[in-house]
Amino acid sequence: MKMFKALLLLALTTVACTSELGDSRNGTDEDSLGTATQALGCAPDIHRVTLNTGVTLSYLEQGDRDGEPVIFLHGYSDSHHSFDLNLPLLPSRYHVYALDQRGHGDSSKPACCYTQADFAGDVIAFMDKLGIHKASLVGHSMGSLIAHKVAVNAPNRIKKLVLVGSGPTLVGNPGALSFAPDVEALTDPVDPDFVYAFQSSTFYRPIPSSYLDTAVSESLKLPATVWQQALNGMLVEDHTSDLHRIKAKTLIVWGDQDVFFDAAAEQTLDTQIPHSKLVVYPQTGHGLHAEQPAKFVKDLKNFLD
């Protein structure tokens, strides 16, 4: 009977939570039941929280509630679904939070403001609200700029830093500047063809069509003003000269076919951040975590451990 209950509980857990259960099969029935019960508590769930910065954020939470906190920050116009191909591969020992940042996904969409300082302030406010004293940050694209902004502003709150498809700044970035006039011309409702063209342009390798469809659907949740304000915020702020203040060990992962950040940008990041390591993914684009999800998660786990 105990084994039946254990198997039933195991069947109710997700892949993310069962990835750590292999050893329990060699234990007693009681051990199996206890492990399964612990795993059931780490199944992914969606929550909402209102912060003292005035926004309400939606976020995915998974993993051992007593595990190491890891916060994922998605890119421009994305949501926590940006990491759909990665989170199921993570062991349950990580207590994962994947945010929908302000204006994005199912989080609130205030009329303003969308500077990097606003986004970074939300991350610290989120940590304070949930009682997270220190966490590792994983940021992709816009999320990576916010992540290293947080690590500059609050170096003692960040254990490790992972920058995916990142650069030191978007100020003067040719790809972003060429994209800006199209964003400025957006009106509501935002054209799905524009969103599809933008999202698909960020990938070099083939990705699942369902993943791209989800990315487009999530991006269509943003009103035109959020597209515009978030991009404008990135185009005017350059805190490259402050990167030396980052104390956290940092992993920089970059695809050599990235349409926004070139090798020189990665060298600047690697040079300016004191305790950094650069890993290059050949023949891979800006969305490398989706293009090579298994490799990315392997590199991520090796770094976090």
N, C-alpha and C positions, 0 to 999 in steps of 0.2 A: 504493500500500500504506500509506504513512504517513497519507494522508487517511482511508482506511478505518479504521485504528486510532484515529484521532482521533474519527471519528464513533461508533465503538463505545464509546469511553470516555465520550463525551458522552451516549450513550444510557443509560449506567449511573449517571449522576449524578442528583440530585434537582433539583426546581425551585429550591430555595434556592441551590444551587451554580451552576446554569446562568444565573442572572439577570445574572451579570457577564461572560458569554462572548460577547456580541454583537460586540465589536470584533475578536475573533480570526478571524472569517470573512473579514476583509479582509487578513489576513496570509498568510504562506507556510504550506506544509504543516507545516513544523517548528514554526512559531509556534502553529498550531492544536493540534498534538499536545501541546506544552508546556503551553498553557493548559488543555487538557482534563485532563491529568494532575494539574495543580494543583487543578482543580475536584473531581476524584475524591476527593482527600484531605479535602475539606470537607463531604462528605455527612453528614447527621445520623446520630448514633450514640448509643446509651444506655450509660452507664458507671455504676459504683458506686465510692464512695470512703469510707473510714472516717476520721473526723476525731478530733482530740484532745479534742473535746467529748463523745466517747463514742457518737456516732451514726454510722450508715452512710447516706449520701445517694445516691439514684439521681438521675442528671441526664442531660439531652440536651445534646449538644455538636454544633455545626455551624459551618461557615465556615472561612476561611483561618486556619490555625494560628498564623500570624504577624500576624493582623489585630487590630484594636482589640477588647479584651475587653468584652463586654456581658453582664451577669448578669440574668436574668429571675426574679422572685419572684412566685409565684401567690398567689391569695387563699385565704380560709378554706375548708377542706375540699377544695380543688382540687389540681391537680398541674401538671406542665409542660404537660399537654394543654390547659390554659387558653389557651395561646398557639398552638394548632394552626392557627388561621386567619391568624396573623401571621408566624410563623417562615418559612414557605415563600416569603413575599414579600420577605424581607430579602436584600440583596446579600451575596455571600460574603465581602466585605471585612471584615465583622464576625465576630469570633470569639465565637460565642454559647454561653452556658451557661444552660440553663433547669432550675432545680432542682426536685426533689420535696423540699419542706422536711420537717423531722423530723415523724414521725407521719402524713405524707401520702404519697399515691401509693404507690410501691414502696420508699420509704425505711423505715428501721427505726422502730419505734413503741415507744419506751421507756415504762415506767410513768409517768415524769415526766422532764423538766419542760417547760412550754410557755408560759413568759412571753416577752414581747417581747425581753428580754435574752437568753434562751436561743436564740431564733431568730436574733437579730442576731449572737450569738457564733458560730453555725454559719456564717454568711456569711463572716465574717473568717477563721475556721478553714479554710473551703473555699478562700478565696483564698490563704492561707498554704500549704496542702497542695499546691495546683497551681502555686505560684510566680507568682501574679498580684499584682503590686505595686499596680496601680491599675486600676480598672474603672469603667464606667458601670453604674448600677443602674436597672432598670425594674421597678417594683412595682405590683401591682394589689390594691386593697382591703387585706386583712390584710398582703399583701406590701408594700404602700406604707408602712404603719406601720413595718414592719420595716426597709424601705429608708431611711426618714428617721431611724430609730433608728441604723442603721449610719453614716449620714452625719454624725450628731451625735457618735457615739462615736469614729469614725475618719475625720475630715474629710479627711485627706491621702491616704486610700486610694480616694476616690471622685472620678472625673473629672467625670461628669455624672449628674444624678438625674432620673428620670421617674416621676411619681406619677400613677397611673391610678385613677379612682374612689376618691379618697383624702380624708382629712381630717386634722386635727391630732391627734385622739384619738377613742376610742370611749367614754371616760368620760362618763357622763350622756347618751349618745346614745339618743334615744327608740326608734328602730328596733331597735337592738341590745338594749335593755332589755326590750322587748316580746317579743323572740325568745328571750331567755335562759331563761324557765321551760320552754319546750318542749324546749330543749337539755338542761336539767337533768333532765328526765323521761326522756331516752333510755336505753334498755338495749340490750344486744347480743342478736341482730343488729339493727342500726339499720334502722328501717322505710323501705323504698324510697319509699313514698308521701310521707313527710316530706321525704326528700332531694329528690325531684322538685319538690315544692311550694317548697322553699327555693331551689333552683337557678333554677327558672323565674321566681320573683318578682324576681330581680335584673336581668332584661332587660325593656326597654320596647319595643324594635323586634323584629321577627321574626328568629330565628336559625335556622340549619340544624338539623333534627331530629337529625341524626347527632351534631352538636356537643353538643346538650343531653343526648343519651343517653350520650355519653362522660363528660360532666361528672357525671352521676348515678352512673355506674359507678365513676368515680374517687372520688367522695365516699363511696361505700359501702365503700371500703377502710379508712376510719377507724373504729376502735372508738369506742364511746360516750364513753369517758374522754378521748379526744383531742378530740372535739367540745367536751366540757365544759371541759377545761383550757385549750385554746387560746382559747375565747371568754372565759373568766374572766380570763385573762391580759390580754386587750385591754381588758376592762371596768374594770380597776383601775389601769392605768398611763397617766399623762398626762405626756409630756415636751414639751408645747407650749412651755413657757418656755425650752427648750433649742434650739429650732429656729433661733434666730439664729446658732448656732454652725456651721451648715452652710455650707461654703465653695463647694460645687459649684454650677454653673449648674443651675437646676432648671426642668423643664417640668411644669406641672400641667394634666392634661386631665380634664375633668369633664362628665358628661351632666346636663343640667338637669332630667331626670326621675329622678335617682338616689334610691333609696329609703332610703339610709342617710345620705348627706351632703348638706346643703343649701348654698345660696349663701353663707350666713354662714360656714360651715366653710371653704369655698374662699377666701373673703376673708381669713380668719385665716391659712391656709397661705401665701397670697400675700404677706401683710403681714409675717409672722414670718420667712420664709425670705428672706435678703438678695437673692440674684440669681435671682429666679423670674419665670416668665411663666405666666399662666393662659389656657388655651384652653377655651372652652365649646362643647360639642356640643349643638345644639338638638334637642329631641324625641328624646333618647337617654338610656338608663338607666345603671345602675351598671356593667354589663358592656360598656362602650362599645367596648373593643378587639375584642369579638366581634360587636357590633351594627354597627359601621362599620370593619371590619378594614382595608380599603384606605386610607381616610382616616387612620386611626390610624398605619399604617405610614408613610405619606407624611409626616405630622407628626413621627413619631419619627426618620425618616432626616434630615429637614431640621434637626432639633435636634441630633442626634448629629454631623452633618457640620459 
